[in-house]
């Protein structure tokens, strides 16, 4: 009996500790969005927020060691920080802590001070702009506006690069890729019933419409070639699941486009009939192309979904390339698929870190709640021959995908459904010199309540250092125009991924 009583006391104590811990964690999140305990770039736009606690009046003081504190009062708890004062404060306090103190007045005119929110100000700059796509969540056909947008990360200015309604209401925009985070060499894929499939390429100040369509793509650091995948990605549905949509890569290969010669080629290593190849990305020095590769497990390519679709697991591999001789080497496995699928490899600009997604199966981490970020120290791997990977601490219980590195390799931006469930939002995380990833924060908005009512999904974020030189009216005119650059296909194999005229298009356009 005495022993039973001791167990009972122990159980009560544990329960009390858990309740206290839960209460503290709940109390700690006192603003929305949650801008606390993270690392902020000194040149980021103001982190406007709303105080969650109810009150009649709010007083917020934002301060650091140097300079004058920012004091804001509010009747509704919405805090919009003055841009000039914010910039001055962060510039003067690089590497120091940023304190946010909040006081709330109740109906009895009594003031209560909430726990101090603390963030760190980094002295490592984030790129000035990010380009992303916005669209309404879709299940097969696009309904409404699909657009590519440019956001200034130092303020809240957003510009439209291109929207489908400017050339075809039923058209789509689905890829935008930059060479070395620069807009001097970039392209944008367009699909239109009226005007056909094309790539808008900006290179060395010249913009042209190219008679082809790129899938998942990557520029060689030299800017001379672009590698891209050709995929056949039909969508199908589950009757009951957290994410009812799914897709499978029925057949795929990787090709490469020569910017100067206007030719498209492939090699057997990148277009094997028994393999699926996708998600190409280049190493920082341009000596290797990394991509994802899986053994094809079906014979009938017309069955949707095919047999064993949920057993497909991709490995991350790489292949050497000599740009001068246009010679490809042999495939080398970097991250073998064992029990999971390894996808979307992206390499930091300094060549040190390989960031990728890991999910249960398949090729589409954006629709896989199991998708998490892992990272490899490529420098250590080159030294010891072991490419060991680790799971990052920034993952949630929702999908993490579509990630991009800043040009100084200290920031990543990615899409996640962590705080808003169905809709993907963009999050930024600091990566220090040792590869430690810090708590992500959602992309700041001028209206701190925007994400509570904005019913569009963000995806495919790409950091850029300078703004895009052309915008919607100019690019739409080129899409509608008759001038088009013909591409010479050199010894291209015919696969299920090669679309025929009039064939139903892939839902790849709706990637969220």
C-alpha positions, 0 to 999 in steps of 0.5 A: 500500500505504501509503495502504491501511495509513493507511485501515486505521489510520483505520478501527480508530481510528474503531471504537475511538472508537465502542466507547468511546462505546458503553461510556460510554453503556452505563455511564452508564445504571446505574439502572432506571428511568433517572432521569439528566440530566433536570429534576425538578419540586420537588414530584414523588414520590421517583424510586425505582430499582434499581441495575443493577450486580451486588453484595452491598451497595449504598450510595446518597447523594442530595444537593444544595447545601443540607440533609442528604444522604439515605443509603440502604443496600440488599442487593438494589439496590432504592432506595426514598427516604423521602418526607419527606426527599426533599421537604425536600431538593428544596424547599431546592434549587430550581434546583440540581443533585441528585446521586446517588452509588452505591457497590457492594460485591462478594464480596471486600468491596471497594467501587466508586463508580459515576459520579455521576448528576446531575439538575436540580431545577426551581422550576416546580411540576407539577400535583398529580395526573394522571388516566389510563386503564389496561387490558390490551393488546387486539386487539378485544374487551376482556377484563378490567378497564378503569379510569380512575385518579387518581394523586397526583404528590407521592406514590404514592397512586392512586385508582380513579375508575371501573372497567367491572366496577362496572357491566358487565364487558364495558363500556368507559371511554374518554374523560375530559376536564377544563376548564382542568385543573380537576375542577370541570368534567369528564366521563367517557364510558361504554359499556355493553351493560346501561346504554347509552352515556352521558357522566358530567358533573360541573359546578359540583358537580352530577353527571349522566348524559347520553344521548349519547357524546363522542369525542375532546373538548375543553372551551371555556375558558369551560366553556359548551360541549364540542366532540367528534368522532364517529368510525367507527374499525374495526380491522384487522390486518397479518400481519407488522409491528412493530405488527400493529394499525391503524385508519382513520377511515372517516367522522367529524365534529365536534359541540358540546354546550351545557352549559346548553341540553343541545343538540348541534349542528354546522355545515357547516365541521365536518361536511363530507361529503367530509372527515374531522374529528377531534381538536378542541382549544381555544386558551387564549383560546377564540377558535379551535378547532383540529382535524385535517382530511383529504380523504376518499379513498374512496367505499365506506365499507363496505370495511375497510380502504378503498382508499387508507387508507394515503395519508390525511394530516391537516392541522391547521386552526383555525376562529374562534368567538364564544361570545356569538353562537354563530357560527363562522368559516372554516377556516384551515390552520395545519399543512398535510399534505404527506408526513406526517399531523399529529395530536392538537394540544394547546395550552399553558395560556398559549397559547404552544405547540402540541404535536402528533404527526406520523406517516406516515399516518392518524389513530391515532399510538398505533399508529404507531411513526413518531409523533413530537412537533413543536411550534409557537410560536403567539406567533411565528406570530401575529407573522409569519404563519408557523406554523413547527414543529420536531421535539422532541429527546425523541422515540424510535424508538417511538410518542409520543402522548396528551399533556397540558400542565400548568396552568403550561405547563412540563410535559407528560405523554405515553404512549410505548413507548420503554423497554418495547416493547409496553406504553405507559408515562407520561413527563414532560418539562420545557418551558422558557420558550423551548420547549426540551423536556428528557429525559423520565422515566417516572412514578415508582412506589413499587416501582422494579421495577413496570414490569418485571412490570406487564402493563397499558398506560397512556394518555390522561394528563390533568394536574389541579390538584385531585382528582376529587370523586367516585370509583368507588362513587358514579359506578358508582351513577349509571351503573346508575341510571335518571335520565338527561338527554336531549339535543336533537340540532339539525340533525345530519347522518347519516353513517357515523360515526353508530352505529345500534342493535346496530352493532358498536362501534369499537375506539376504546375500546382506544386504547393 
